[in-house]
């Protein structure tokens, strides 16, 4: 796991909500230095703290780990749906096969 990147994701979501480190630390009941260490990747993040941060920031834990906001994900789903609505049945069948092949290939590189 890249704890530095996870910390940067947390920092980005915290700032997007206008919270200081002190405010977020208080919400998740950890010390301000610990919050700082999490954001800089100086310390490993425990699962309970990850869950608490996720709840406090109102984002999924996977969003904190991967840096993807659920709102952006929903927007992307909508964009993909718009593209798919414009496809013929044959095009949809081909795109489905391409997506399955791509998804399977990604499993080799993303763990």
Phi, psi and omega in degrees: 000142177264091184293331176296313181294321177300316178299320178293324176296315179299315180301316180297315179294322178298312181294323179298333179264004176072026180261146172273166175301320181299315181295316180293318178302319179294319180298326183257005175061047173232166180284157178297317177300322179296319178299317178298317179295324177296313183293331180269356180077014181284344180225152177282145183267124178282156180299315178300320179292320177302315180297316180296319178296318178301315179293316182296322182271354179058043175226161178289152177300324178295330176295319179292321181288322186254350178078018181251127180274136180303325179296317178296322179297316179297321178297318180295320177302318179296318179296319179294319179299320178299318179296314183295326179297336182271000184265149172283171179300318180297315178298319178298318180298316179294316180297323178298315180296321178296315180298317179296317178297318179294316180300316179295321178294322180297329179301332180288332187253335181249119182243000000 
